[in-house]
Amino acid sequence: MFCAMLRPDVELRLLEERHAAAVFSLIDQDRAYLRQWLPWVDSTETEDDSAAFIRSALEQFASGEGITAGVWHERRFAGVIGTHRINRLYRKVELGYWLGESFQGNGIMTDSARAMVTHLFDERAVNRVEICCAVGNHKSIAIPRRLGFTLEGTLREAEFSSGQHHDLMVFAMLRREWPVS
Ligand SMILES: CC(C)(COP(=O)(O)OP(=O)(O)OC[C@H]1O[C@@H](n2cnc3c(N)ncnc32)[C@H](O)[C@@H]1OP(=O)(O)O)[C@@H](O)C(=O)NCCC(=O)NCCS
């Protein structure tokens, strides 16, 4: 079971199906703010949709192909951080994340991303972690920058969310560049 206390007020725990109500409720409450950058928000219409997402994330976890964790702040569900499918051949993976609007501004996601990157390098035999952010998503861009990722390039109109095409900035960290904790 993946579970990590990052600091006294922040905990990461593997997402389980029993968390679906909390996940859906936060998405539903913050729909307007989340949909700006997250294309899947509009198709998340019921608690069952969140349960299906968690089931598929758990299947990936069970087969060693990914990990998706819930983030709790002071015991309240605050958001999600997780990988896309790990590319075992190339030993690389992309990380994604979101927080409820009221949980922003406390360093919760920067700390969560730091812990997840360490886990991926130390325990998942990953050599490269990517974080991709739409140009204009300044809060998201600040996270790989804070963690020392390198901006490797910008993919033109590689994302579509909120009815608009967005250029996508690709940040990456290599295992040999990551500070040993
Ligand atoms: C992207 C997202 C998770 C960033 O949230 P965030 O709260 O800005 O990020 P963090 O939790 O790391 O907090 C950083 C903020 O806390 C402040 N902070 C306070 N204590 C801190 C600490 N110990 N460490 C780092 N930052 C700290 C930082 O100064 C920063 O605030 P600022 O933006 O006013 O400068 C959030 O905006 C979000 O979910 N957006 C919608 C979904 C999304 O865009 N996902 C990413 C798609 S690529």
Ligand as a Chemical Component Dictionary entry (heavy atoms), coordinates in Angstrom:
data_LIG
# 
_chem_comp.id                   LIG 
_chem_comp.type                 NON-POLYMER 
_chem_comp.pdbx_formal_charge   0 
_chem_comp.three_letter_code    LIG 
# 
loop_
_chem_comp_atom.comp_id 
_chem_comp_atom.atom_id 
_chem_comp_atom.alt_atom_id 
_chem_comp_atom.type_symbol 
_chem_comp_atom.charge 
_chem_comp_atom.model_Cartn_x 
_chem_comp_atom.model_Cartn_y 
_chem_comp_atom.model_Cartn_z 
_chem_comp_atom.pdbx_ordinal 
LIG C1  C1  C 0 -1.707 23.269 -10.654 1  
LIG C2  C2  C 0 -2.110 23.372 -9.184  2  
LIG C3  C3  C 0 -2.090 21.999 -8.536  3  
LIG C4  C4  C 0 -1.131 24.310 -8.460  4  
LIG O1  O1  O 0 -1.581 24.540 -7.150  5  
LIG P1  P1  P 0 -0.697 25.465 -6.174  6  
LIG O2  O2  O 0 -1.399 25.526 -4.877  7  
LIG O3  O3  O 0 -0.326 26.728 -6.866  8  
LIG O4  O4  O 0 0.643  24.625 -6.003  9  
LIG P2  P2  P 0 1.303  24.215 -4.620  10 
LIG O5  O5  O 0 0.345  23.421 -3.814  11 
LIG O6  O6  O 0 2.596  23.620 -4.928  12 
LIG O7  O7  O 0 1.465  25.625 -3.886  13 
LIG C5  C5  C 0 2.327  26.610 -4.400  14 
LIG C6  C6  C 0 1.865  27.937 -3.832  15 
LIG O8  O8  O 0 1.953  27.874 -2.408  16 
LIG C7  C7  C 0 2.969  28.777 -1.942  17 
LIG N1  N1  N 0 3.680  28.024 -0.900  18 
LIG C8  C8  C 0 3.438  28.146 0.418   19 
LIG N2  N2  N 0 4.189  27.277 1.095   20 
LIG C9  C9  C 0 4.932  26.606 0.195   21 
LIG C10 C10 C 0 5.889  25.570 0.298   22 
LIG N3  N3  N 0 6.234  25.050 1.459   23 
LIG N4  N4  N 0 6.432  25.065 -0.850  24 
LIG C11 C11 C 0 6.083  25.567 -2.046  25 
LIG N5  N5  N 0 5.169  26.564 -2.197  26 
LIG C12 C12 C 0 4.595  27.069 -1.084  27 
LIG C13 C13 C 0 3.783  29.129 -3.173  28 
LIG O9  O9  O 0 4.356  30.417 -3.044  29 
LIG C14 C14 C 0 2.718  29.106 -4.234  30 
LIG O10 O10 O 0 1.882  30.233 -4.137  31 
LIG P3  P3  P 0 1.830  31.346 -5.312  32 
LIG O11 O11 O 0 1.248  30.675 -6.539  33 
LIG O12 O12 O 0 0.934  32.385 -4.751  34 
LIG O13 O13 O 0 3.261  31.754 -5.495  35 
LIG C15 C15 C 0 -3.543 23.973 -9.072  36 
LIG O14 O14 O 0 -3.527 25.315 -9.497  37 
LIG C16 C16 C 0 -4.570 23.218 -9.887  38 
LIG O15 O15 O 0 -5.002 22.162 -9.495  39 
LIG N6  N6  N 0 -4.992 23.774 -11.047 40 
LIG C17 C17 C 0 -6.028 23.189 -11.864 41 
LIG C18 C18 C 0 -5.641 21.845 -12.464 42 
LIG C19 C19 C 0 -4.347 21.926 -13.241 43 
LIG O16 O16 O 0 -4.068 22.908 -13.906 44 
LIG N7  N7  N 0 -3.552 20.847 -13.161 45 
LIG C20 C20 C 0 -2.284 20.772 -13.848 46 
LIG C21 C21 C 0 -2.452 20.395 -15.257 47 
LIG S1  S1  S 0 -0.868 20.383 -16.075 48 
# 
loop_
_chem_comp_bond.comp_id 
_chem_comp_bond.atom_id_1 
_chem_comp_bond.atom_id_2 
_chem_comp_bond.value_order 
_chem_comp_bond.pdbx_ordinal 
LIG C1  C2  SING 1  
LIG C2  C3  SING 2  
LIG C2  C4  SING 3  
LIG C2  C15 SING 4  
LIG C4  O1  SING 5  
LIG O1  P1  SING 6  
LIG P1  O2  DOUB 7  
LIG P1  O3  SING 8  
LIG P1  O4  SING 9  
LIG O4  P2  SING 10 
LIG P2  O5  DOUB 11 
LIG P2  O6  SING 12 
LIG P2  O7  SING 13 
LIG O7  C5  SING 14 
LIG C5  C6  SING 15 
LIG C6  O8  SING 16 
LIG C6  C14 SING 17 
LIG O8  C7  SING 18 
LIG C7  N1  SING 19 
LIG C7  C13 SING 20 
LIG N1  C8  SING 21 
LIG N1  C12 SING 22 
LIG C8  N2  DOUB 23 
LIG N2  C9  SING 24 
LIG C9  C10 SING 25 
LIG C9  C12 DOUB 26 
LIG C10 N3  SING 27 
LIG C10 N4  DOUB 28 
LIG N4  C11 SING 29 
LIG C11 N5  DOUB 30 
LIG N5  C12 SING 31 
LIG C13 O9  SING 32 
LIG C13 C14 SING 33 
LIG C14 O10 SING 34 
LIG O10 P3  SING 35 
LIG P3  O11 DOUB 36 
LIG P3  O12 SING 37 
LIG P3  O13 SING 38 
LIG C15 O14 SING 39 
LIG C15 C16 SING 40 
LIG C16 O15 DOUB 41 
LIG C16 N6  SING 42 
LIG N6  C17 SING 43 
LIG C17 C18 SING 44 
LIG C18 C19 SING 45 
LIG C19 O16 DOUB 46 
LIG C19 N7  SING 47 
LIG N7  C20 SING 48 
LIG C20 C21 SING 49 
LIG C21 S1  SING 50 
# 
